[in-house]
Amino acid sequence: MVAFSLLVVGGLNWLLFGLLDMNLVMMILGGIPVLEKAVYVLVGLSAIYEVVTHKASCRHCSSGGAVGQGM
């Protein structure tokens, strides 16, 4: 759940950056570079964790279904 939450924060940050040129992480952490970097590292590690564990936790993937089938 923590990894998923960090991915959501990372995704929202990229959305705001792309649309409005706003950095949500910087705004929340007050521009403290060490903390910002830590958040970005945790978001990246969360993405790797989700990729590695996705098949086991995904109902669609664990059933052997292919992308686009069963919708």
Beta strands, then each sheet from edge to edge (+ up, - down):
end
